[in-house]
Amino acid sequence: MAKGIPSMSDYGDLTLLQPDTPYDFVVQHHDTVKRPGRPHYDFRIGDPKLKMYSFAIPKAKFPEEKEKVLAIQTQLHDFSYNKFQGELKSRYGKGFVKRVDEGKAVITKHSPNAMHFLLSSPKGYRRYMLLNTGKPTEFLLVNRTHKDTPAAIGVKPAYKRVTQEQLDEFMDSPGMVQEKLDGAHGILDIDGGARLYSVRPSVTGDPIEHTERAMLTGVELPPDLNGTTLRTEIFLQDRQGNALPFENVSRVLNSRIPNSIELVKNSGWTVRLGLIGIDRYKGIDVRQWDDASKRGLLEEIYRRVPGKKFYLPKSDTEPARKRQMLADILAGNNPMTNEGVIGGGRKVTSTGSKVVYFAGAERGEGSKGGRIFFSNEPGGEIKGSIGSGFSESELHELVRYSGRFSRKPLVVGYKSQFRTGGLRSPVFEGFA
């Protein structure tokens, strides 16, 4: 029997690879005696139970974005063969094998003649499709990686905090307020499927992809919504339906995609998307529409998408009901959020404040912006940094005379406190 092949007639059933489940993959460079100097790649995906589904790629390369190459399905291989490299001395495949890539793969979609999947390895994330050509073992390997950021999007909207003195005016104004979900901002493009990602203004390069983390790959959306771009809040719920703190959301979105999927599944959490805004509707730019019109579109879309995956935050325009909504949230009686409310570019949040200690300051790149470092006790370990609440002149003084301010107590507003002692969204409020 050839090394690593339990049966020369067993090619395996690809449909046994389940969506939203991490599998192992390996790519082996294979230079055979039969075709010296004309190596090919062997791509394998699977686990110890299913074994490794295998494909020979004659060009010995994976396709670049929007490219495709031929991939020939070969026999199932033992899982242990993933680690093999060296000389094959048997007649079948005789030659030299070298591992060139390995990591985790996630199946994102099965269709009658295609399998979509994501690869995660030290080389980064790549999305591919294996498309059957009509012959049983002949496939095209197509690169479906997104590296573009659509032009009609922006970063997370900034909300101005409503002070206690402004609260009555805010609640009595004729505008709408809605629940403020405790999650992360995400942009959802609907265009022949769902793509969820985020964009950070301070980081250049590719968007941060969240489609697989949010378990969106198997979610069916109405095809007539193609060309729609939604602003969402990515949040988590536990088994009882209660929204989880942002700290958990951060763990999911900042882990590698296969690890995120395993974390969500093992914890029994549900990833949901709150519909908080809309930029495009069926190809039409609606960013300048009034809030009521955009809310109407969101209500229509919410009626047509899976309710277990999406959520439309509750809203109101009547002052007494707006006050009651906020009171319920601040009292902990709203299972969807304990954050507060937003409306008209402003927010009322349940925040705290505490005394911390100055531990240094620095300017940002290009001499614009900067941050203050703090510790929880004088001269203690740095627990975080503050990037807002101070003027340019104040920052200049803090950087220039950092030694004078060392260990001085300062007051910081914040949304929540992490187990590490750090603060979420800290704001400088002055020295104590």
C-alpha positions in Angstrom: 0.0 0.0 0.0 1.3 3.5 -0.8 2.4 5.6 2.1 -0.4 7.5 3.8 -3.2 6.0 1.6 -5.5 3.5 3.4 -7.4 2.6 0.2 -6.6 3.3 -3.4 -10.3 3.4 -4.3 -11.6 5.7 -1.5 -11.8 9.4 -2.4 -14.2 10.3 0.4 -17.5 12.3 0.4 -16.8 16.1 0.5 -20.3 16.8 1.9 -19.2 15.2 5.2 -17.1 18.3 5.9 -19.5 20.5 7.9 -19.9 24.2 7.6 -18.7 26.4 10.5 -16.4 23.7 11.8 -12.6 24.1 11.9 -10.6 21.4 10.2 -6.9 20.9 9.7 -5.3 21.5 6.3 -1.8 21.0 4.9 -0.1 21.9 1.6 2.7 19.6 0.5 5.2 20.3 -2.3 5.6 17.1 -4.2 8.4 16.5 -6.7 8.1 13.1 -8.3 10.6 10.9 -10.0 8.0 10.3 -12.8 7.9 14.1 -13.6 11.3 15.5 -12.4 11.5 19.3 -12.3 7.7 19.6 -12.7 6.4 19.5 -9.1 2.8 19.8 -7.9 1.0 20.7 -4.7 -1.0 18.3 -2.6 -3.7 20.1 -0.8 -5.4 18.2 2.1 -8.2 19.1 4.4 -9.9 17.0 7.1 -9.5 15.6 10.6 -8.5 12.3 12.3 -12.1 10.8 12.0 -12.8 11.8 8.4 -9.2 11.5 7.2 -7.7 14.0 4.8 -9.5 14.8 1.6 -6.8 15.3 -1.0 -6.3 17.3 -4.2 -3.3 17.5 -6.5 -2.7 21.0 -8.0 -0.5 20.5 -11.1 0.7 24.1 -11.2 2.2 23.9 -7.7 0.6 27.2 -6.8 -2.5 28.5 -5.2 -4.4 31.0 -7.3 -4.2 34.8 -6.6 -7.3 36.9 -6.1 -9.9 36.2 -8.9 -7.6 33.5 -10.4 -8.3 29.8 -10.7 -6.2 26.7 -11.2 -6.9 23.0 -11.9 -7.2 20.7 -8.8 -7.5 16.9 -9.2 -9.1 15.0 -6.3 -7.0 12.0 -5.2 -7.4 9.3 -2.6 -8.2 10.0 1.1 -4.9 10.1 3.1 -4.3 9.3 6.8 -4.4 12.2 9.1 -0.8 11.3 10.3 0.5 11.9 6.8 0.0 15.7 7.3 3.3 15.8 9.1 5.3 13.8 6.6 8.0 15.4 4.6 11.0 13.7 3.1 11.6 11.0 0.5 8.9 8.7 -0.8 10.5 5.4 -1.9 7.4 3.6 -3.1 6.5 3.3 -6.7 3.3 5.4 -6.3 4.3 9.1 -5.8 8.0 8.2 -5.6 10.0 11.4 -5.0 10.3 14.2 -2.4 7.7 15.8 -0.3 8.0 19.1 1.7 5.3 20.9 3.7 4.8 24.5 2.6 1.7 25.6 4.5 -0.5 24.2 7.3 -3.2 25.5 9.6 -7.0 25.5 10.0 -9.7 25.5 7.4 -13.4 26.4 7.8 -16.0 25.2 5.3 -18.3 28.1 4.6 -20.8 26.7 2.1 -21.7 23.6 0.2 -23.6 23.6 -3.0 -24.3 20.7 -5.5 -21.1 21.3 -7.4 -18.9 23.5 -5.2 -17.4 23.8 -1.7 -16.4 27.2 -0.3 -13.8 27.4 2.4 -11.4 29.7 4.3 -7.8 28.9 5.1 -6.1 30.3 8.2 -2.4 30.0 8.6 0.7 32.1 9.3 0.3 33.3 5.7 -3.0 34.9 6.6 -6.6 34.3 5.7 -7.6 33.2 2.2 -11.0 32.3 0.8 -11.4 29.7 -2.0 -14.0 27.6 -3.8 -13.5 24.1 -5.2 -15.8 24.0 -8.3 -16.5 20.7 -10.0 -16.1 20.8 -13.8 -18.5 18.0 -14.4 -15.9 15.2 -14.2 -16.0 13.3 -10.9 -12.5 14.1 -9.7 -11.8 17.3 -11.6 -12.2 20.7 -9.9 -11.2 24.3 -10.4 -9.7 26.0 -7.3 -10.9 29.6 -7.4 -9.6 32.4 -5.2 -12.5 34.3 -3.6 -10.6 36.5 -1.2 -11.9 40.0 -0.7 -9.2 42.6 -0.4 -11.2 45.6 -1.4 -13.2 48.0 0.8 -16.3 49.4 -0.9 -16.2 53.1 -1.2 -19.6 53.8 0.2 -18.7 53.1 3.8 -17.1 54.8 6.7 -15.9 54.1 10.2 -17.9 53.7 13.3 -20.1 56.7 13.9 -19.1 58.9 16.9 -21.8 59.8 19.4 -21.5 62.9 21.7 -22.1 62.2 25.3 -25.2 63.8 26.9 -24.4 65.4 30.2 -26.8 65.2 33.2 -27.7 68.9 32.6 -28.6 68.1 29.0 -30.7 65.0 29.7 -34.1 66.6 29.9 -33.5 68.6 26.6 -32.3 65.4 24.9 -35.4 63.3 26.0 -37.9 66.1 25.2 -36.6 66.7 21.7 -38.7 65.3 18.9 -36.1 62.9 17.6 -35.9 59.2 18.0 -33.8 57.3 20.5 -33.0 53.6 20.5 -31.2 51.0 22.6 -27.4 51.2 22.5 -26.1 47.7 22.1 -22.9 46.7 23.8 -20.9 45.4 20.9 -18.6 46.2 18.0 -19.4 48.1 14.9 -19.6 46.0 11.7 -20.4 46.7 8.1 -22.6 44.2 6.3 -22.6 44.0 2.5 -25.4 42.0 0.9 -24.4 41.2 -2.6 -24.9 37.6 -3.7 -24.3 36.6 0.0 -23.3 38.3 3.2 -19.9 39.9 4.0 -19.3 41.3 7.4 -16.2 43.4 8.2 -15.0 46.4 10.1 -12.7 49.3 9.1 -10.3 51.2 11.4 -9.2 54.7 10.3 -5.8 54.4 12.0 -4.9 51.2 10.2 -4.2 50.9 6.5 -4.6 47.7 4.5 -7.4 45.1 4.3 -10.7 45.3 6.1 -11.0 43.1 9.2 -13.2 40.3 8.1 -15.9 38.9 10.5 -18.2 36.9 8.2 -17.1 33.5 9.6 -16.8 34.8 13.2 -20.5 35.8 13.1 -21.5 32.4 11.7 -23.0 34.2 8.6 -21.8 31.8 5.9 -24.9 29.6 5.9 -27.4 32.4 6.4 -29.8 32.9 3.5 -30.7 36.5 2.7 -33.3 37.7 0.1 -31.5 38.1 -3.3 -33.4 41.3 -4.1 -31.5 43.0 -1.2 -28.3 42.7 -3.2 -26.5 46.1 -3.3 -27.5 46.9 0.3 -24.9 48.0 2.9 -26.0 48.0 6.6 -24.3 49.3 9.7 -24.5 46.7 12.5 -23.5 46.2 16.1 -22.0 42.8 16.6 -23.0 41.5 20.0 -23.3 38.2 21.9 -26.1 36.5 23.8 -25.8 33.6 26.3 -28.1 30.6 26.4 -30.7 32.5 28.3 -30.8 35.3 25.7 -29.0 37.9 27.8 -26.5 40.2 26.0 -22.9 39.5 27.1 -20.4 42.2 28.1 -18.2 43.7 25.4 -15.2 41.9 26.9 -16.6 38.7 25.4 -17.3 40.3 22.1 -13.7 41.5 21.9 -12.4 38.0 22.6 -14.4 36.6 19.7 -13.5 39.3 17.2 -9.8 39.5 18.1 -9.1 35.8 18.0 -8.1 33.9 14.8 -11.3 32.9 12.9 -11.1 29.1 13.7 -10.5 29.9 17.4 -13.4 32.3 17.4 -15.8 29.7 16.0 -14.7 27.1 18.6 -15.0 29.7 21.4 -18.6 30.6 20.4 -19.6 27.0 20.0 -18.0 25.7 23.2 -19.5 28.6 25.2 -23.0 28.2 23.9 -23.1 31.8 22.8 -25.0 33.3 19.8 -23.5 36.0 17.6 -26.2 38.5 16.6 -26.2 41.6 14.5 -28.1 44.7 15.6 -29.3 46.8 12.7 -28.3 50.3 13.6 -27.9 52.1 10.3 -28.1 51.8 6.5 -25.8 53.3 3.8 -27.1 51.7 0.6 -30.4 50.1 -0.2 -30.5 48.0 -3.3 -27.7 50.0 -4.8 -29.1 53.4 -3.8 -27.0 55.7 -1.6 -29.3 56.6 1.4 -26.8 58.1 3.7 -28.4 61.5 3.5 -31.9 60.3 4.1 -33.6 61.4 7.3 -33.6 59.1 10.4 -37.3 58.2 10.1 -36.9 57.1 6.4 -33.8 55.0 7.2 -35.5 53.4 10.2 -38.4 52.5 7.9 -35.9 50.7 5.6 -34.4 48.9 8.5 -37.8 47.7 9.7 -38.6 46.4 6.3 -35.3 44.5 6.1 -35.7 43.1 9.6 -39.0 41.6 8.7 -37.3 39.7 5.8 -34.1 38.4 7.4 -33.6 35.6 10.0 -34.7 36.9 13.4 -32.4 34.5 15.2 -29.4 36.2 13.6 -30.5 39.8 13.4 -32.0 42.2 15.9 -33.6 45.6 15.4 -33.0 47.8 18.5 -36.2 49.1 20.2 -36.8 52.8 19.5 -39.2 55.5 20.5 -40.0 59.2 19.9 -42.4 59.9 22.8 -40.6 61.6 25.7 -42.2 59.6 28.5 -41.5 56.3 26.8 -37.9 57.3 25.9 -37.3 58.0 29.6 -38.8 54.7 30.6 -36.6 52.9 28.1 -33.5 54.5 29.6 -34.6 53.8 33.1 -35.1 50.1 32.4 -31.7 49.9 30.8 -29.9 51.6 33.6 -31.8 49.5 36.2 -30.6 46.3 34.5 -34.1 45.3 33.3 -33.3 45.1 29.6 -31.8 41.8 28.6 -30.4 43.2 25.4 -28.2 46.0 26.8 -27.1 47.8 29.9 -25.3 50.5 27.9 -27.9 53.2 27.5 -29.6 54.9 24.5 -28.5 56.8 21.3 -30.2 59.2 19.0 -29.4 62.2 16.8 -25.7 61.6 17.0 -25.8 61.7 20.8 -25.7 59.1 23.6 -26.7 58.5 27.2 -24.6 55.8 28.7 -24.2 54.0 32.0 -20.6 55.0 32.7 -18.5 55.1 35.9 -15.5 57.1 37.0 -12.6 56.3 39.1 -9.3 57.7 40.3 -6.2 56.3 38.6 -2.5 57.5 38.6 -0.6 59.2 35.8 2.1 56.9 34.4 3.3 58.9 31.3 2.1 60.4 28.1 3.1 60.4 24.4 2.2 62.1 21.2 0.6 60.2 18.3 2.1 59.8 14.8 2.7 63.1 13.0 2.4 65.1 16.2 -1.4 64.8 16.2 -3.3 63.3 19.1 -1.7 61.1 21.7 -2.5 59.3 24.9 -2.0 59.2 28.6 -0.9 56.0 30.4 -2.3 55.2 33.8 -1.9 52.7 36.6 -4.3 51.7 39.4 -1.8 52.6 42.2 1.1 55.1 42.3 4.1 53.7 40.5 2.2 50.5 39.7 1.9 48.5 36.5 0.5 50.3 33.5 -3.1 49.2 33.0 -4.1 51.1 29.9 -4.1 54.4 28.1 -6.5 57.3 27.6 -6.9 58.9 24.2 -9.6 61.5 24.7 -10.9 64.2 27.1 -7.9 66.5 26.8 -6.9 69.3 24.5 -3.8 69.5 22.4 -2.3 72.1 24.7 -3.0 69.9 27.8 -1.4 66.9 26.0 1.6 69.1 25.1 2.1 70.0 28.8 1.7 66.4 29.9 4.3 65.1 27.4 6.8 67.9 28.0 6.6 67.8 31.8 5.7 64.1 32.2 8.1 63.7 35.3 6.2 66.4 37.2 2.9 64.7 36.8 4.2 61.2 37.6 2.1 59.3 40.1 -0.4 62.1 40.4 -4.1 61.0 40.8 -6.4 61.8 37.9 -10.2 61.1 37.3 -11.2 58.9 34.4 -14.7 58.2 33.1 -15.2 54.7 31.6 -17.8 52.3 30.3 -16.8 49.1 32.1 -13.8 47.5 33.7 -11.9 44.5 32.5 -10.7 41.7 34.8 -7.2 42.8 34.0 -7.8 46.2 35.7 -8.0 48.0 32.4 -10.9 50.3 31.5 -13.1 50.2 28.4 -13.4 53.6 26.6 -11.6 55.7 29.3 -11.9 59.5 29.1 -9.7 62.0 30.9 -11.8 64.1 33.2 -9.1 66.0 35.1 -6.6 65.7 38.0 -8.1 64.7 41.3 
